[in-house]
């Protein structure tokens, strides 16, 4: 049996601990890898989201609301 575990934003210590656990079950094949940095949680995006929240709290941010029917009509 082979399984792949993908870990996002994990540090080396966590990955090493998982690899050590895998060694306890030598009959199982487990690949552990760290993916590229998750861009959603980068500092610039967090600042942008915080600014949007501030604007929303102040009533300065207005969202356009559409029903599914309206969106489907726009698609045609």
N, C-alpha and C positions, 0 to 999 in steps of 0.2 A: 504494500500500500504506500502511495506517495501523496503527500499533502504539501501545499505551499501556504505559508503564512506571510502576509504582507503587513508591515507595521509602519504607520505614518507618524512622524514626529516623535519617534522613540529614540532614546539616547543609547549609546553603545553598551552601557551597563545592563539595560533591559534586554537587549538583543543577546548579549553574552549569557545572561541568566537563562534565557529560553534555549539557547544552544546547549547549555549544560544539562538542562532537563531532558532534552532530546537524546543525549548520550546515555541516559538511564534506560532507554527503550531502543536498543540497537537494531531490533527487527523493523522498526518504523523508519521510513525515509521522510524527513521533514526538511524543507528548504526554508530558511528564514532570511528575509532581505528587507532592507529599509528602502522605502520609496523616496523619490525626490521631495523636497520640501513642499508642504502644502501651502500654496500661495494665498489661500483664503485668509489664513491667520497671520499674514505678514503685517508689520507695523503700519505701513501706509494704508492698507485696507481697514485695519482696526480704527485708525484715526478718521478715515472717511465714514465708517459706520457710526462712530461716536458723533461726528458732525451731523449726520442725517438724523440721529436720535435727538440731538439738541434742537435742530430745526423743527422736528415733529413736536417735541415738547412745547416749543414756543408757538405752535400753530402756523408755522411758516412753510410747512411741507404738505403738499396736497397730492394725494394719489388719485389716479383715474381708475374708476372701478367699472368693470365690464362683466356682463354675464357670459356664460359659455356660448349662448346663442349669438350674442353680439360679436364675440371673438370669431366664431365660425362664419358669421356673415362678412366680417372684415376680410377673412381669408379668401373669399370668392371674388 
